[in-house]
Amino acid sequence: MVIPHTDRKTINFVISYKAISIFIGIMVILLVISAVNVLSHSGSIHQLTELNLTNKDFIRQSSKMKEEVNSLHETIQYYYERISNLYIKLGGDPSRVSKGMGGQAGQFLALQGTPQSDITDESFRIKEDIHNLKLSSELSEEIIKLIKKRKSIIRNTPSIWPTKGYVLFPFGNYISPVTGKEEVNRGLDIGSFPGAEVIATAPGIVFDTGYSPATGYYVKLSHKFGWKTIYSNLDRIRVKKNEKLSKGDILGYVGKSPENPIYHLHYEVHVGTQALNPFSFLNQIQE
């Protein structure tokens, strides 16, 4: 999932790191069991070819071995495909997902129809399974890394309301009740009551505080991944420059701007120098 950088679309993103971790854990256990079985069957095939069996016994043993290997092969392919699909959906590199070795048994078409051909085919099928088991293990580790990265991005995205209230003026163009003219709002104005708590919408560091004749007292926070948030029209400031805040920490209290008598918070979200619509993120992203 890519967090939108426009106000055109709202995304409700729910991801359960615990659930996917459990899924991957189960997959790894099953892959380990499968790996043991593959190695066991590989040794059995070698022993079978070394035994001095009659043609009838050889056919019976090779047929039984073929059924067991085919069943094991289907199980490995089932979990390999699901791990590969999950890896790609989480943004992994598709080129890392192999489609299996394949094609090698075709080198032995001349042996088809003989008991030896069954043994040869199963040997190469087991080699393919070993290859896929190794790749599945690597992809499982990559999936865990991708999930942790996504979880970190979500945790550090400004995604909660900075104060209790209602939308007074939306992001973008609007008619100002003060001037009666169309103006551009680079943030979101949230109507509230005097002294309402204003909280940090993501973990961050206070990089600026102060007073502006246009917006009153303000606090600016910097966050990971290039996010910045601005809180203006404050009655009081509770934090200091360079102070570290967690999501939900109180940084000030709602006041009003010198130009607007209505008590409200002016709230902005930026990535770099680009102002984004804060409403696109409010309560729309869940861990």
N, C-alpha and C positions, 0 to 999 in steps of 0.2 A: 504494500500500500504506500502510495506517495501522498503526503499531506498537501492539499491544494494550496496554491499561492495566489488564488483569486477569490472573489466573493461569490462566484457563480454556483458553486456546488458545496454542499455540506456532506461530510462523510461521518458515518457512525462506525467506528473501528473498534471491535472487541477482540482481544487476543488473550488467550490463556496460556501463559508460559508453562504453568504447572501441568496442564493437560497435555500439551505437545511434548513436554519433557517425559511424561509418563509413557506416551505413545512411542517416542524414540527409544526409551529404556526397554520397553517390551520388544521392539523391533531388534534391538541389539542382542537381547537374550536369545530370541528366536534365531538370529543369524549365527550366534555362537553355537547353538545346538545343531543348526544346519551344517556349519563348518565341520563339526565333529563327525557328523554323519557322512559328509562328503569325503573326508579323509579316510573314514572307515571303509566306505565303498570303493575308494580308489585302491586301498590295500587289498580288498577282496578281489577286485578285478585282476590285479597283478598276480595274486595267488591262484586264481582260476586259470589263468593262462599258463601257469607253471605246472599245474597238476596234470598227471597223465590219465585223463578221463576218456572213456569210450565216447563215441560221437553222440550217442543217445543221451548219456549223462551230461555231456558238455552242453547240448542244446537245452536240456531241462534247466541246468544251473544258469546258463546265460539268459534264458527267458525270464527266470525269476529275478536275476540281477537287473535286467532291463526294466521290469515293472517297478522295482524299488527306486532305481535311479530316476525314472520318469516322474514318479510321484514327488521325489525330493526336488527335482528340477522345477516342477510347477510351483512348489511352495516357495522356493528361493526367488523365482521370477515374480511371484505375487508380491512379496515384500519389497523386492528391489524396485519394482515399478512404483509402488506407493511412496517409498523413500525418495525416489528420483522426482516424482511429481511434487511432493511437498517442498523439496529443495528448490525447484524452479519457481513455485508459487511464492516462496519467500524472497525471491530476487536473486537466487543463485545463478551462476554462469551455466547456461544450457550446454555449452561445449564440453563441460566436465562430465556430463551425463552420457555414459557410453551405452550403446545399444547391445552390448555383449560382443563376444568374440565372433561367433558365427562363421559359417562358410568353410570351416576347416574339414568338416566331415565329408564335404563334397570332393575332397581329394582322393577319397577312397571309394568312389562309385563302383570301381571295378570289383570291389569285394561284396557288393550288395547281394543279398539273398543267401549269404553264408553265415554260419554261427560266428565266424571271426569278425564279420562286418558289424554285428551287434555289439561285440566287445569293443571294437574300434570306435564306433559311434558313441557309446556310453563313456569311453575314456575322454573323448573330446568334449562331451557334454559336461562331464565333471570338471574339466579344465575351465570351461566357460563359467560354471557355477562358482568355482574358486575365485575367478576374476571378478564376478559380480558381487560376491561376498566381501571381497577386499574393498571394492569401490563403494558398496553400501555402507561399510564401516566408516570410510572417509567422509561420505556425504552426511552421515549422521552427525559427525563432529562439526561439519560446516553448518548444518542446520541449527545446532545449539548456539553457535557463534552468531548466526544471522538473527535468531530469536532474541538473544541478549542485546544485540545492537538495536533491533527494532524497539525492544522494550525501553531501552535507554532514550531513544528518540521520543517515544510517546511520553515518558515520564518528564522529559524536559521541554515539552511543548506547552505553551500557555493555553490551558484548556478548561479552566474553571472561571466562574464569575468573580470579578475582583471585589464586588460589593453586592449587597442585597438591594434590589430595586427594579426598575423597569426601563425599557429603551426610550429615552427622551428624544434624541436625534440619532438617526442611523448613519452608517458609514457612507461616504459619497456625497452626491449633491443633495441639498435640502434648502428649504426656505427658512431663513433665520427669523425668529419672532422678535428679535431685537432690532435688526436693520430692515426687515421685510424684503431682503434681497436673497437671491440664490447664492449659496456659499458651498464650499467643498469641505467636508468633514473627513479628516485623515484618520479618525478613530471612531469610537462609539461613546455617546454621552448617555450615562445611566442615571436616571432620576432616583434620588434616595432621600433619606431624612437626615437632618443635621447630626454630625458626629458618628454616622454609621462607620463601622470598621471597613477599612480597605486592605485587602490581602494580596500577597504575591501570587500570581497565577501559575508560576513555575519556579523551580529552584534557580537562584541566581545571585548576583552580586550587585550591590548598589554602586553605580558608577557616577551618579550625579544627583544632587538635591538642590533646591533653591526656591526662588520666588520670581515670578514673571508678572508684569502689569496686565498681561492678557489672560493668563491662566491661573494666577494665584500660586500657591505653593505646589511643588511637584516633586516626584521621585522617579528616577529612571533606573531600570535594572537591565543588566546584560545576562544572557543565558547561554547554555551550550548550543552548538549547531547554528550559531549566528543569530539567534532570536534576541530581540530587545523589546521591552515593554515600558510604557510611559503612563504615569498616573498623575493627573492634574486636577486643579480646583480643590485641593486639600485644605482643610481647616487647620490641621496640625500634622507635623511629620514625626514619626516615631523612630525612624532609623537614621543611621549615619553613613557617610560615604565609605565605600570598601567593605561594608558589612555584608556577611553572607546570610542569605535567607533561604528557607525551605518553602516548598509550595504550601500556601495557606497561612504563612506568617503575616502578622499585622504590620503594615508599614506606615499607616496614617489613618486619617479620618475625613469623611466627606465634608466638604465646605461648599463654597460657591465662588465663581470667578468675579473679578471686578466689573465685567461687562454683562453678566447674567445674574439676576437675583434669585434664580431657582437653584436650590441645593442639588448638586449632581456631581458625578465623577466623569472626567474626560479620560478615556482609556484608549491607548494606541498599542498596536502590535506591529513590529517591524522585523523583516529579514534583510540584513544589510541596510540599504537606504530605502528599501521598498516598503511602503505602508500597506498592510493587509487588513481585510475586514475582520475584526476580532470576533464578530458573531459567528463566523465560519468554524470557529474552534470551541466556543463555549459549550461545555457539557456534551460535545459530539465525539470525543475521543476517550475511550476507556481502556484501562489496562486489562 
